[in-house]
């Protein structure tokens, strides 16, 4: 692929109670950069719905064996976290994303960290990644 293209991923395996990270990225093959946004959801009570903005990063090709290449995407983003009452205010908390993708950008595994509703970092490792039809994220 050359130039600029858009790819969307579902990260996670959709097991009951497991988080899903929906990511929409634009990929610039000239600069080897990525940018976009995402949404972490989880079917819990209350449901988790965290919007990740300003995802940005870069990618590189990894060749493990002569005929086995992968793509490593490393990106960072932000989540707006509101302080619970009686405090007032919002801060931006970091999100980290690392994808190891197949040479065609369609499948792979992911490592990511995001802040939960209390602002504590949650780490997810070895989550399956699959390309999906681009979707609009709900506000």
Buried (B, 14 or more C-beta within 10 A) or exposed (E): EEEEEEBBBBBBEEEEEEBBBBBBBEBBEEEBBBBBBBBBBBEEEEEBEBBBBBBEBEBEEEEEEEEEEBBBBBBBBBBEBEEEEEEEEEEEBEBBBBBBBBEEBEEBBBBBBBBBEEEEEBEBEEBBBEBBEEEEBEE
